[in-house]
Amino acid sequence: MKLTDILGLFGGLALFLYGMQMMSTGLEAAAGNRMKHILEKLTTNRFLGVAVGAGITAVIQSSSATTVMVVGFVNSGMMTLKQAVGVIMGANIGTTVTGQLIALDIGVIAPIFAFAGVVLIVFLKKPALHHYGQIVAGLGILFIGMSMMSDAMAPLGEYEPFVKVLTSFENPLVGILAGMAFTAVIQSSSASVGILQALATGGLIGLPSAVYVLFGQNIGTCITAALASVGTCRNAKRTAIIHVSFNVIGTVLFTALCMATPLVAFVESWTPGSPSAQIANMHTLFNVVTTLLLFPFGSVLAKFAERVLPSRPQEAGTDDAPHLLYLKPQEPAREPRIGLSAIALHDVRRELERMSEMARENVDRSFLAVLDGNSGRLADIDRRETYIDYLNKEISDCVSGMIATESNEADAARISAYFKIAGNLERIGDHAVNIGEYTKLLEENHMRFSESARAEISEMRRVGDCAMGLVARLSLTQAAAFSEIAAIEQQIDDMVERYRENQLRRMHSGACTGRACVIYSEMLTDFERIGDHVLNIGEALAALAPTA
């Protein structure tokens, strides 16, 4: 084998993998959020779940990506474990489309796809067309790489050590382990099956040996979902277990069939002159038959996963220590995966909802502490403030990482808005703590506000709660009530101006001491700042109105 053949092999592999990654990136930018909504809304029925899983995976050409999405949805509570079973089964069927496309041998026109995609990217200015250009160009580059690999592998048939390694795949266990290992490394069954087809096209491996590698590849693709489930809730981990169970059961079944029946010869007879098509057909048969057999036992698979990973008496994250319920702490964003940004944004929103409720409660409790003159309430306020600070840091770390990799414009705008919202909620929490701290000053100086001042503080408490309630009511997802937020912020400004005038009158009449007036003035400033930060949150939500 010549050096040029080796270079051609690695060059073809590089183009093949880059083409798949390019397609994935383009699809993420063009339709990632849409994929998320389709999966979220159309999986209530098990049959629909299989169809949706197969359809989306056929489009994005990655069962790993679909399964990772499902793990994220289960972790976020958007999908139940039973709903996930059907989608995972469908995803395994959909992933066979890549092999069938490769088997069509459209490599001759692959340069046309690559050229058309590059034209869309280079010569057109509309960002949406750039994303579609990535998809088309990626498809063309994928097939160019496939053709290069096939040509470069042909001389390997005369290289005895390589032939000996491939011959060992006739042992079912060796073939399965080899397929598992290779697919686990590159984390794409579509890519590993494509490489297996290139070997077959070059005459280096026949279907009798390739089938066991193929079965192992189906198990190896589970590694991506398993990695995605690290740090998630137990149901999300169970989703990964179901994915592994499905493919292991299918592998055991088909290995037995291939060893005990003429199944391999039967599949070969469908397309006797095309080894690539034979592998694609066996891949499709494996996943379709396994789905048909296991579909009636979807609930059994779910229960099996629950037995493997039983519920604990006290799930992690239920104690009082600050923790994330939905996000993974400091999750590194490597390469984009279809729909993952949509899942992450959904999880960020739910963490922000928790944060807004805590900030609302602290605003209310701080005013109440001043009215009661009870500094004993401050420990609870401080504890909640620590939690708010923690959530702000974790959410900010998460969205900061997403900003650098996000290519979908709507999601990029949402990330920026969520970053702004988290910062403003944290500042609201700070002002609530300031208000609560005035209770200590009142106690230390043995002071008490006048009845008229106390009535104003009660009104501030009521309006402050209304303002924070608007933020919570919006659930941080819509901006239709921005006019209400703007109106209540203006009401707060008017109240502050009016209360300052009242304060001056009380000072002139001697109804208020100088020290108490300073404290009250500081409280009005904090109240006004809370209104400003609520308005900032409303503006961030209003910016999302076209995409909400």
C-alpha positions as CSV (number, residue, x, y, z in Angstrom):
1,M,0.0,0.0,0.0
2,K,1.4,3.4,-1.0
3,L,1.7,6.5,1.0
4,T,-0.7,8.2,-1.3
5,D,-3.3,5.5,-0.5
6,I,-2.9,6.1,3.2
7,L,-3.2,9.9,2.7
8,G,-6.2,9.3,0.6
9,L,-7.8,7.2,3.3
10,F,-7.3,9.7,6.0
11,G,-8.2,12.6,3.8
12,G,-11.4,10.8,2.8
13,L,-12.2,10.0,6.4
14,A,-11.6,13.6,7.4
15,L,-14.0,14.9,4.6
16,F,-16.6,12.3,5.5
17,L,-16.6,13.2,9.2
18,Y,-16.4,17.0,8.5
19,G,-19.3,16.7,6.1
20,M,-21.4,15.1,8.8
21,Q,-20.4,17.7,11.3
22,M,-21.1,20.5,8.8
23,M,-24.6,19.1,8.1
24,S,-25.2,18.9,11.9
25,T,-24.2,22.5,12.5
26,G,-26.3,23.7,9.6
27,L,-29.3,21.8,10.8
28,E,-28.8,23.0,14.4
29,A,-28.8,26.6,13.2
30,A,-31.7,26.2,10.7
31,A,-34.1,24.0,12.6
32,G,-32.8,23.0,16.0
33,N,-35.5,24.9,17.9
34,R,-38.2,23.6,15.5
35,M,-36.9,20.0,16.1
36,K,-37.3,20.5,19.8
37,H,-40.9,21.7,19.5
38,I,-41.8,18.8,17.2
39,L,-40.4,16.3,19.6
40,E,-42.0,18.0,22.6
41,K,-45.5,18.2,21.2
42,L,-45.9,15.1,19.1
43,T,-44.8,12.4,21.5
44,T,-47.9,12.0,23.6
45,N,-48.9,8.9,21.5
46,R,-46.4,6.0,21.4
47,F,-47.0,5.4,17.7
48,L,-46.5,9.1,17.0
49,G,-43.3,8.9,19.1
50,V,-41.8,6.2,16.9
51,A,-42.8,8.1,13.7
52,V,-41.4,11.4,15.0
53,G,-38.2,9.8,16.3
54,A,-37.7,8.1,12.9
55,G,-38.6,11.3,10.9
56,I,-36.3,13.7,12.8
57,T,-33.4,11.2,12.9
58,A,-33.8,10.6,9.1
59,V,-33.5,14.4,8.6
60,I,-30.6,15.1,10.9
61,Q,-28.9,11.7,10.2
62,S,-27.9,11.1,13.8
63,S,-29.7,8.8,16.3
64,S,-27.2,10.0,18.9
65,A,-28.4,13.6,18.5
66,T,-32.1,12.6,18.7
67,T,-31.4,10.4,21.8
68,V,-29.4,13.2,23.5
69,M,-32.4,15.5,22.9
70,V,-34.7,13.0,24.4
71,V,-32.4,12.6,27.5
72,G,-32.6,16.4,27.8
73,F,-36.4,16.5,27.5
74,V,-36.8,13.8,30.2
75,N,-34.4,15.6,32.5
76,S,-36.3,18.9,31.9
77,G,-39.7,17.2,32.6
78,M,-40.9,17.9,29.1
79,M,-41.2,14.2,28.3
80,T,-42.0,11.2,30.4
81,L,-39.9,8.0,30.4
82,K,-42.6,6.1,28.6
83,Q,-42.9,8.7,25.9
84,A,-39.1,8.5,25.5
85,V,-39.2,4.8,24.7
86,G,-41.1,5.3,21.4
87,V,-38.9,8.1,20.2
88,I,-35.7,6.1,20.9
89,M,-37.1,3.2,18.9
90,G,-37.9,5.5,16.0
91,A,-34.5,7.2,16.2
92,N,-32.9,3.8,15.6
93,I,-34.9,3.3,12.5
94,G,-34.3,6.9,11.2
95,T,-30.5,6.5,11.5
96,T,-30.5,3.8,8.8
97,V,-31.4,6.4,6.2
98,T,-27.7,7.5,6.0
99,G,-26.6,4.0,5.0
100,Q,-29.3,3.8,2.4
101,L,-28.2,7.1,0.9
102,I,-24.6,5.9,0.8
103,A,-25.7,2.7,-0.9
104,L,-27.4,4.7,-3.7
105,D,-23.8,5.6,-4.8
106,I,-24.5,9.2,-5.7
107,G,-20.9,10.1,-5.3
108,V,-20.7,11.0,-8.9
109,I,-22.9,14.1,-8.4
110,A,-21.5,14.8,-4.9
111,P,-19.4,17.7,-6.2
112,I,-22.6,19.4,-7.4
113,F,-24.0,19.3,-3.9
114,A,-20.8,20.7,-2.5
115,F,-20.7,23.5,-5.1
116,A,-24.3,24.4,-4.6
117,G,-23.9,24.6,-0.9
118,V,-20.8,26.8,-1.2
119,V,-22.6,29.1,-3.5
120,L,-25.3,29.6,-0.9
121,I,-22.7,30.3,1.8
122,V,-20.4,32.6,-0.2
123,F,-22.5,34.5,-2.6
124,L,-25.8,35.0,-0.7
125,K,-26.1,37.3,2.2
126,K,-29.2,36.0,4.0
127,P,-28.1,34.0,7.1
128,A,-30.9,31.5,6.8
129,L,-29.6,30.5,3.3
130,H,-26.1,30.1,4.8
131,H,-27.5,27.5,7.1
132,Y,-29.1,25.6,4.3
133,G,-25.9,26.0,2.3
134,Q,-24.0,24.2,5.2
135,I,-26.5,21.3,5.0
136,V,-26.2,20.9,1.2
137,A,-22.4,21.4,1.1
138,G,-22.0,19.0,4.1
139,L,-23.9,16.3,2.2
140,G,-21.7,16.8,-0.9
141,I,-18.5,16.8,1.2
142,L,-19.7,13.6,3.0
143,F,-20.1,11.7,-0.3
144,I,-16.8,13.0,-1.7
145,G,-15.1,11.7,1.4
146,M,-16.9,8.4,1.1
147,S,-15.7,8.1,-2.5
148,M,-12.1,8.9,-1.5
149,M,-12.2,6.3,1.3
150,S,-13.5,3.6,-1.0
151,D,-10.8,4.3,-3.6
152,A,-8.0,4.4,-1.0
153,M,-9.1,1.2,0.7
154,A,-9.0,-0.9,-2.5
155,P,-5.2,-1.6,-2.2
156,L,-5.6,-2.7,1.4
157,G,-7.0,-6.0,0.1
158,E,-3.4,-6.9,-0.7
159,Y,-2.1,-5.9,2.7
160,E,-2.1,-9.2,4.7
161,P,-2.0,-7.8,8.3
162,F,-5.1,-5.7,7.6
163,V,-6.9,-8.6,5.9
164,K,-6.1,-10.8,8.9
165,V,-7.7,-8.2,11.2
166,L,-10.8,-8.1,9.1
167,T,-11.0,-11.9,9.0
168,S,-11.1,-12.0,12.8
169,F,-14.4,-10.1,12.6
170,E,-16.0,-13.4,11.5
171,N,-16.0,-14.2,15.2
172,P,-19.2,-12.6,16.4
173,L,-17.8,-11.4,19.8
174,V,-14.7,-9.8,18.2
175,G,-16.9,-8.1,15.5
176,I,-19.4,-6.8,18.0
177,L,-16.6,-5.5,20.3
178,A,-14.8,-3.8,17.4
179,G,-18.0,-2.1,16.2
180,M,-18.8,-1.0,19.7
181,A,-15.4,0.5,20.3
182,F,-15.1,2.3,17.0
183,T,-18.5,3.8,17.2
184,A,-18.0,4.8,20.8
185,V,-14.9,6.7,19.8
186,I,-16.3,8.7,17.0
187,Q,-19.8,8.9,18.6
188,S,-21.8,8.4,15.4
189,S,-23.3,5.2,14.2
190,S,-24.1,6.8,10.8
191,A,-20.4,7.6,10.3
192,S,-19.1,4.2,11.5
193,V,-21.7,2.4,9.3
194,G,-20.6,4.6,6.4
195,I,-16.9,3.6,6.9
196,L,-18.0,-0.1,7.1
197,Q,-19.7,0.4,3.8
198,A,-16.6,1.9,2.3
199,L,-14.6,-1.2,3.5
200,A,-17.3,-3.5,1.9
201,T,-17.3,-1.5,-1.4
202,G,-13.5,-1.9,-1.5
203,G,-13.9,-5.7,-1.3
204,L,-12.2,-5.8,2.1
205,I,-15.0,-7.2,4.2
206,G,-18.0,-9.3,3.3
207,L,-21.5,-9.2,4.8
208,P,-20.9,-12.4,6.9
209,S,-18.2,-10.6,8.9
210,A,-19.6,-7.1,8.6
211,V,-22.9,-8.0,10.2
212,Y,-21.4,-8.5,13.7
213,V,-19.4,-5.2,13.4
214,L,-22.7,-3.6,12.4
215,F,-24.5,-4.9,15.4
216,G,-21.8,-3.7,17.7
217,Q,-22.0,-0.3,16.1
218,N,-25.6,-0.1,17.2
219,I,-24.5,-0.6,20.8
220,G,-21.6,1.8,20.5
221,T,-23.8,4.7,19.5
222,C,-25.4,4.6,22.9
223,I,-22.3,6.1,24.5
224,T,-23.3,9.6,23.4
225,A,-26.6,9.4,25.2
226,A,-24.9,7.8,28.2
227,L,-22.5,10.7,28.4
228,A,-25.3,13.2,28.0
229,S,-27.1,11.6,31.0
230,V,-24.2,12.3,33.4
231,G,-25.4,14.8,36.0
232,T,-29.0,14.6,35.1
233,C,-32.0,13.3,37.0
234,R,-32.6,9.6,37.4
235,N,-35.3,9.4,34.7
236,A,-32.9,10.9,32.2
237,K,-30.3,8.3,33.1
238,R,-33.0,5.6,32.7
239,T,-33.6,7.0,29.2
240,A,-30.0,6.1,28.4
241,I,-30.5,2.7,29.9
242,I,-33.5,2.1,27.6
243,H,-31.4,3.1,24.6
244,V,-28.7,0.6,25.6
245,S,-31.2,-2.2,26.4
246,F,-32.9,-1.8,23.0
247,N,-29.7,-2.2,21.0
248,V,-28.3,-5.0,23.2
249,I,-31.5,-7.0,22.9
250,G,-31.5,-6.5,19.1
251,T,-27.8,-7.5,18.9
252,V,-28.4,-10.7,20.8
253,L,-31.4,-11.6,18.7
254,F,-29.8,-10.9,15.3
255,T,-26.5,-12.5,16.3
256,A,-28.4,-15.7,17.1
257,L,-30.3,-15.5,13.9
258,C,-27.2,-15.0,11.7
259,M,-25.5,-17.9,13.4
260,A,-28.5,-20.3,13.3
261,T,-30.3,-19.3,10.0
262,P,-29.3,-18.3,6.5
263,L,-30.3,-14.7,7.2
264,V,-27.0,-13.2,5.9
265,A,-27.4,-15.0,2.6
266,F,-31.0,-14.0,2.4
267,V,-30.1,-10.3,2.8
268,E,-27.2,-10.7,0.3
269,S,-29.6,-12.0,-2.3
270,W,-31.6,-8.7,-2.3
271,T,-28.7,-6.8,-3.8
272,P,-26.0,-9.3,-4.9
273,G,-23.8,-6.8,-6.7
274,S,-23.7,-4.1,-4.0
275,P,-22.0,-4.8,-0.7
276,S,-22.7,-1.3,0.5
277,A,-26.5,-1.8,-0.1
278,Q,-26.3,-5.2,1.7
279,I,-24.9,-3.5,4.8
280,A,-27.5,-0.7,4.6
281,N,-30.3,-3.3,4.2
282,M,-29.1,-5.3,7.2
283,H,-28.9,-2.2,9.3
284,T,-32.5,-1.2,8.4
285,L,-33.7,-4.8,9.0
286,F,-32.0,-4.9,12.4
287,N,-33.7,-1.7,13.6
288,V,-37.1,-2.2,12.1
289,V,-37.5,-5.8,13.3
290,T,-36.2,-4.9,16.8
291,T,-38.6,-2.0,17.0
292,L,-41.6,-4.2,15.9
293,L,-40.6,-6.9,18.5
294,L,-40.0,-4.5,21.4
295,F,-42.7,-1.9,20.7
296,P,-45.4,-3.8,22.6
297,F,-43.0,-4.0,25.6
298,G,-42.2,-0.3,25.8
299,S,-43.6,-0.1,29.3
300,V,-41.6,-3.2,30.3
301,L,-38.4,-1.5,29.1
302,A,-39.3,1.5,31.2
303,K,-39.9,-0.6,34.2
304,F,-36.6,-2.5,33.6
305,A,-34.8,0.8,33.6
306,E,-36.4,1.7,36.9
307,R,-35.4,-1.6,38.4
308,V,-31.8,-1.1,37.2
309,L,-31.8,2.5,38.6
310,P,-34.4,2.6,41.4
311,S,-35.6,5.8,43.0
312,R,-33.8,6.9,46.1
313,P,-35.7,7.9,49.3
314,Q,-34.3,11.4,48.9
315,E,-33.4,12.4,45.3
316,A,-30.3,14.6,44.9
317,G,-31.2,18.3,44.8
318,T,-34.0,18.2,47.4
319,D,-32.0,19.6,50.3
320,D,-31.7,23.2,51.3
321,A,-28.2,23.7,49.9
322,P,-28.1,25.8,46.7
323,H,-28.4,23.5,43.7
324,L,-29.5,23.4,40.1
325,L,-32.7,21.4,39.4
326,Y,-32.6,21.5,35.6
327,L,-29.2,22.7,34.3
328,K,-25.9,20.8,34.5
329,P,-23.4,22.9,36.4
330,Q,-20.7,24.4,34.1
331,E,-21.6,22.1,31.2
332,P,-18.9,22.6,28.5
333,A,-20.2,23.3,25.1
334,R,-18.1,21.3,22.6
335,E,-19.6,20.9,19.2
336,P,-23.2,21.9,18.6
337,R,-25.7,19.1,18.6
338,I,-29.2,19.3,17.1
339,G,-31.7,20.7,19.5
340,L,-29.3,20.9,22.5
341,S,-29.4,24.7,22.7
342,A,-33.2,24.6,22.7
343,I,-33.1,22.1,25.6
344,A,-30.5,24.1,27.5
345,L,-32.6,27.3,27.0
346,H,-35.7,25.6,28.3
347,D,-33.6,24.5,31.4
348,V,-32.2,28.0,31.8
349,R,-35.8,29.4,31.8
350,R,-36.9,27.0,34.5
351,E,-33.9,27.9,36.7
352,L,-34.8,31.6,36.1
353,E,-38.3,31.0,37.2
354,R,-37.0,29.6,40.5
355,M,-34.7,32.5,40.8
356,S,-37.6,35.0,40.2
357,E,-39.8,33.4,42.8
358,M,-37.0,33.6,45.4
359,A,-36.4,37.3,44.6
360,R,-40.1,38.0,44.8
361,E,-40.3,36.3,48.2
362,N,-37.2,38.2,49.5
363,V,-38.7,41.6,48.4
364,D,-41.9,40.7,50.3
365,R,-40.1,39.4,53.4
366,S,-37.8,42.4,53.6
367,F,-40.6,44.9,53.7
368,L,-42.4,42.7,56.2
369,A,-39.3,42.6,58.5
370,V,-39.2,46.4,58.5
371,L,-42.9,46.6,59.3
372,D,-42.7,44.1,62.1
373,G,-39.4,45.4,63.4
374,N,-38.2,41.8,63.6
375,S,-34.6,41.2,62.5
376,G,-35.1,37.5,63.2
377,R,-36.5,37.3,59.6
378,L,-33.2,38.4,58.1
379,A,-31.5,34.9,58.4
380,D,-34.1,33.5,56.1
381,I,-33.7,36.4,53.7
382,D,-29.9,36.0,53.7
383,R,-30.2,32.3,53.0
384,R,-32.4,33.0,50.1
385,E,-30.1,35.7,48.8
386,T,-27.2,33.2,48.9
387,Y,-29.3,30.9,46.7
388,I,-30.1,33.7,44.3
389,D,-26.4,34.6,44.0
390,Y,-25.6,30.9,43.3
391,L,-28.2,30.6,40.6
392,N,-27.1,33.8,39.0
393,K,-23.5,32.6,38.8
394,E,-24.4,29.1,37.4
395,I,-26.9,30.5,34.9
396,S,-24.5,33.2,33.8
397,D,-21.7,30.6,33.3
398,C,-24.1,28.4,31.3
399,V,-25.4,31.2,28.9
400,S,-21.9,32.7,28.5
401,G,-20.7,29.4,27.1
402,M,-23.7,29.1,24.9
403,I,-23.2,32.6,23.4
404,A,-19.9,31.6,22.0
405,T,-21.3,28.6,20.0
406,E,-24.9,29.5,19.2
407,S,-25.5,30.0,15.5
408,N,-29.3,30.2,15.6
409,E,-30.2,33.9,15.7
410,A,-33.5,33.5,17.6
411,D,-31.7,31.4,20.2
412,A,-28.8,33.8,20.4
413,A,-31.3,36.6,21.2
414,R,-32.9,34.5,23.9
415,I,-29.5,33.7,25.4
416,S,-28.7,37.4,25.7
417,A,-32.1,38.1,27.2
418,Y,-31.7,35.4,29.8
419,F,-28.3,36.7,30.7
420,K,-29.8,40.1,31.3
421,I,-32.7,38.8,33.3
422,A,-30.5,36.8,35.6
423,G,-28.3,39.8,36.4
424,N,-31.4,42.0,37.1
425,L,-32.9,39.4,39.4
426,E,-29.7,39.2,41.3
427,R,-29.7,43.0,41.8
428,I,-33.3,42.9,42.9
429,G,-32.2,40.4,45.5
430,D,-29.5,42.7,46.7
431,H,-31.9,45.6,47.1
432,A,-34.3,43.3,49.1
433,V,-31.4,42.5,51.5
434,N,-30.7,46.2,51.8
435,I,-34.3,46.9,52.8
436,G,-34.2,44.0,55.3
437,E,-31.0,45.3,56.9
438,Y,-32.7,48.6,57.8
439,T,-34.5,46.5,60.5
440,K,-31.3,46.2,62.4
441,L,-30.6,49.9,62.3
442,L,-34.1,50.6,63.6
443,E,-33.6,48.1,66.4
444,E,-30.1,49.3,67.3
445,N,-31.3,52.9,67.5
446,H,-34.6,52.0,69.2
447,M,-36.5,53.8,66.4
448,R,-39.9,53.2,64.9
449,F,-41.4,54.8,61.8
450,S,-44.5,57.0,62.1
451,E,-47.9,55.5,61.2
452,S,-48.0,57.5,57.9
453,A,-44.6,56.1,57.0
454,R,-45.6,52.6,57.9
455,A,-48.7,52.9,55.7
456,E,-46.4,54.0,52.8
457,I,-44.1,51.0,53.5
458,S,-47.2,48.7,53.4
459,E,-48.1,50.2,50.0
460,M,-44.5,49.7,48.8
461,R,-44.7,46.1,49.9
462,R,-47.9,45.6,48.0
463,V,-46.8,47.3,44.8
464,G,-43.4,45.6,44.9
465,D,-45.1,42.2,45.1
466,C,-47.3,43.1,42.2
467,A,-44.3,44.1,40.1
468,M,-42.4,40.9,41.0
469,G,-45.6,38.9,40.4
470,L,-45.7,40.2,36.8
471,V,-42.3,38.8,36.2
472,A,-43.2,35.5,37.7
473,R,-46.6,35.4,35.9
474,L,-44.8,35.9,32.5
475,S,-42.9,32.7,33.3
476,L,-40.0,34.4,31.6
477,T,-41.2,33.2,28.2
478,Q,-43.5,35.9,26.8
479,A,-43.6,39.7,26.5
480,A,-47.3,40.4,25.9
481,A,-47.6,42.1,29.3
482,F,-44.6,44.5,28.9
483,S,-47.0,47.5,29.0
484,E,-48.1,46.3,32.5
485,I,-44.5,46.2,33.7
486,A,-43.8,49.6,32.3
487,A,-46.9,51.0,34.0
488,I,-46.1,49.5,37.4
489,E,-42.5,50.8,37.1
490,Q,-43.9,54.3,36.4
491,Q,-46.2,53.8,39.4
492,I,-43.2,53.0,41.6
493,D,-41.4,56.2,40.4
494,D,-44.5,58.3,41.1
495,M,-44.8,56.7,44.6
496,V,-41.2,57.4,45.4
497,E,-41.5,61.1,44.3
498,R,-44.7,61.5,46.4
499,Y,-43.3,59.7,49.4
500,R,-40.2,61.9,49.4
501,E,-42.4,65.0,49.5
502,N,-44.4,63.4,52.4
503,Q,-41.2,62.7,54.2
504,L,-40.1,66.3,53.9
505,R,-43.5,67.4,55.4
506,R,-43.0,65.0,58.3
507,M,-39.5,66.3,59.0
508,H,-40.8,69.9,59.0
509,S,-43.6,68.9,61.4
510,G,-41.2,67.0,63.7
511,A,-43.1,63.7,63.2
512,C,-39.9,62.0,61.9
513,T,-36.4,62.1,63.4
514,G,-33.3,62.8,61.3
515,R,-31.9,59.3,61.6
516,A,-35.2,57.6,60.7
517,C,-35.6,60.0,57.7
518,V,-32.2,58.8,56.4
519,I,-33.1,55.2,56.7
520,Y,-36.5,55.8,55.0
521,S,-34.8,57.8,52.2
522,E,-32.4,54.8,51.6
523,M,-35.4,52.5,51.5
524,L,-37.2,54.6,48.9
525,T,-34.0,54.4,46.8
526,D,-33.9,50.6,47.0
527,F,-37.6,50.4,46.2
528,E,-37.1,52.6,43.1
529,R,-34.1,50.5,42.0
530,I,-36.2,47.3,42.3
531,G,-38.7,49.0,39.9
532,D,-35.9,49.8,37.5
533,H,-34.6,46.2,37.4
534,V,-38.2,44.9,36.9
535,L,-38.4,47.2,33.9
536,N,-35.1,45.9,32.6
537,I,-36.5,42.4,32.8
538,G,-39.6,43.5,31.0
539,E,-37.5,45.0,28.2
540,A,-35.5,41.8,27.8
541,L,-38.8,39.9,27.5
542,A,-40.2,42.4,25.0
543,A,-37.2,41.9,22.8
544,L,-38.2,38.2,22.6
545,A,-41.8,39.0,21.5
546,P,-41.2,38.0,17.8
547,T,-39.8,34.6,18.7
548,A,-41.7,33.8,21.9
